[in-house]
Each structure stands twice: as structure tokens, then as C-alpha cells.
Amino acid sequence: MIHDQPHLGGFTEFDPLGVSPSMWKHMVTYYGVKSLVDVGCGKGVSTSWFVLHGLDFVQCVEGSHDAVSQSIVPNSKKHVVEHDFARGPWWPDRTVDAAWAVEFTEHVGRNYQPNYITAFRKAALIFVTHSNWGGWHHVEVHE
């Protein structure tokens, strides 16, 4: 069994603070989002919603091997990419309407931020939240 490297910070089985079906629906109906990359998707709760609600293109990128191996994303081989941003940049093969990154940025050290910004640059809209409290491997939480 492969376990995550300590710098990856693990993942949460279920984080209710990152689950926003009303926001997702707003993104699709009001902003017209039809393609999306979910950066730091964990097991894929949000990614699954977008896949199940018929977006044309949905891709999830996650550094935690443990999360990827426990993915709940339908047809995960098609939609999930395992990538550790500490090892370099990653971006989707195509431009997308939106990037969704919830409770992700606080886990990646400043020196590696350019590696995930490449994914954001492929999106017309960027939806990002971050934790403002200490947590498991929260290396970028500041006053």
C-alpha cells in the first residue's frame, strides 16, 4: 500500500466546508460553465457533482495518492490526474471555463505556487477558497 508523503498533507474523508452545490449550480446556470478543472480535488466530491451534472469537460488534479486511490469520481480514469505540485507544474490539455480550488492553496508552499498557477491560467474564471486556521500541513496560513 502506498501512502502519501508528509508534504502532501493528506486529505479529509468529507469536508462540508468545501461542498457547495448551490454555488456549483450558480456557476453552471449563471456563468455558463461547461468545462472545469478541479485543483486539489481530494476524493472528488465537487468533481463528481460536475461530472454527474453533464459538463462537457471535467478534470480533477490531486497530489494525494491515497485520495486518488479512493476517488469517488465516476469514470475516474478519465477525469482524475495524480500530480504533486511540489514536483513541477501541471495544466489541463485544453482551456476551460473555470478552475475550482477549495481548501487547497494553504497546503502548497509559496515556492511551489507557480506550479499550480499554470492550471489557473488555463481557466477563464477562477474560484478559490482557503483555510484561515491551522490544520494538517497548512503551510501557507498567515495572519
N, C-alpha and C positions, 0 to 999 in steps of 0.2 A: 504494500500500500504506500503510495506517495503522499507525503504531507507537505504542506506549504512551507516555504522558507519564512523565517520570522519577520522579515521586512515586508511581506505581503499583507500582514495584518489580519489574516483570516477573513471570515465573513459571518454574517448573522443569519441564523436559520430563517427568521422573519423579522423585518424591521418595519413596524407600522408607520413610522415617520416617513418612510420612502414610498409608501403606497398611496397614490393619488389618482384614482380612477376619474374623478370629476375633472382634474387638470388634464389627464390624458385625452378624455373626450373633448375638452375645450381645444386642445392642440389640434385634434383631427378635424373637428367641425368648424371651428372659428378660424384657425390659422391654415387649415387645409393641408396639414402634414400627411404625406403619403409615403415618405421614406425616412428612416431614422436609424441612428447608431446610438446604442446604449453603452456608455463608457463606464466600466466598473459595475457591471450588472449583477454581480453575486450569482445566486442560483437562478435568476431570471424572472422575477415576479413581474416587473414592468415590461421586460422584453416579451414575456408571454402574452400580456394584455395586447400589446401592439400586433403581435403575430395573429392572435385569435380575432382581432378586430379588422383584419383584412388589409393592412398596409401593403403597398407594393413591394417594399424592400425593408427588412428589419435585420440589423446585425448587432450582436452584443459582443463586447470585448471585455474580458475578465482575466486578471492575473492569477487568481487563486485556482490552483489545480483542483483542490478539494471542492470548491464551488462549481467548477465546470463539470467535474465528475458526478455531481449531484444535481445538475441542471434540471429544471422543470420546464424548460422551453420546448414546445412542440417542434419536432424535427431539428433538434439541437445541432446536429452535424452540419446542417445548412446555415443556421443562424448564430452559432456561438464560436468565437475565436478566443483561444487562450493566448494571452500576451502579457508579459511583465514589463511595464513601462520603465522599470529600472534598467532594462537591457537594451532599450532603444525606442525609437518612435514606431507608431503604427497608425494607419489611417485606412478607412474603407476604400474599396476599389473604385467607388463612384462618389459623386457628390450626393448629399442627402438634404432633405428639407430641415431636419432637426437633429441635434445631438442632445441626449438626455444623460445627465451625470448627477446622481443623487447620492450624497454621503460618500463621495469618492475622493475629492481633491485633498481632504485632510490626511489621507493615507499615503500620499506621494510626496516625497521630499522635494523642496524647491529646486534642487539641482536636476531633477528629472521632469519638471513641469513642461519643458519644451517637447518632451516625448509624447505627452497626451494632447498638447495644444495642436499638434498636427491633425489629430482626429477632429477637433473642434473646427479647424479651418476648412474642413470638407462640408460643413453644415451652414445653411442659410440662417437658422435660428439655433440658439444655444440655451438650454435650460439646465441650470446648475444650482445645487444647494450644497451646503457643507455643515458639518457639525461645529458648534461653538463651545463644546465641552470636551474634557478629556475622555479618551476611550481607548480601545485596543489599537495600538500602533497609530495613534493620531499624532503625526509628526509635524503637521502644519496647522495647529490650532494656537492662535495668538490673541493677546488682549487687543 
